[in-house]
Amino acid sequence: ERPIALAEVVDAVASPAEGGVVTFTGTVRDETKGRRVLRLEYEAYRGMAERKLAEIGAAVAAEHGVRAAIVHRVGVLLPGDAAVVIACAAPHRTAAFRACEACIERLKRDVPIWKREVYEDGSVWVGLGP
């Protein structure tokens, strides 16, 4: 519910043994499909979302031989605000890049976090329904 500090997420995975740290920061866009976005409203099934984020981090870490940390905001975010930050650290960069991408793809698919986009002329829940 508070702004994400990139340094905190990086610090969670960085170590002298890790030669590459890759981060991904997903921010709120000011436009979607030609409509001006005023804000996003994120909701989550908090307990399950936290468990799924931890599971994704652990699974990706094991699969890619990295250390992984994932943080996602909830609440009201404005254009430019960071909604998600992922950091992956590995002895070499390739594994860290692949792991970071795997984290965001799994998060989008598996974590119970919902997004409502609010425009000047209405709103829509993104990813719900046909």
Steps between C-alpha positions, in 0.01 A plus 500: 500500500806728502728603214754235401865582557710339225804492730313290758409239240856492361644474852284192559688307228841662460811336642871488422443161331258648248663661197176609334191665646211559261193700594160557346282792603145511369352849516154644447458632144315824436314357199345167400351439155468872439330574833665724760557307824438704816593224745513125558338332794662169597326248724633166613402194691788595728586172675482297183682765295787511747524119497493486120769769468721304742432175309586664168820647642607164646411304185677742265802510732528121493441472124747771399756484782431857614381695801163666433286765670159625385294789643161615368300803615134510591280806536475810282793575268548795268673508161873461552464308828674162525245218525744207507873459553690177443869441564692187406867444579731230366869439453451581130259738323321257267336304780398822675334638183311177430388470860373857514287443191368171640397674822289767330334252263402268785387790718265626228360150450479362854479768769156617620554873446235695310534834325232761436597768247326831559465735202351844454182339367465184709689196620562134425630200693792376290523130426152407620248347267514448123 
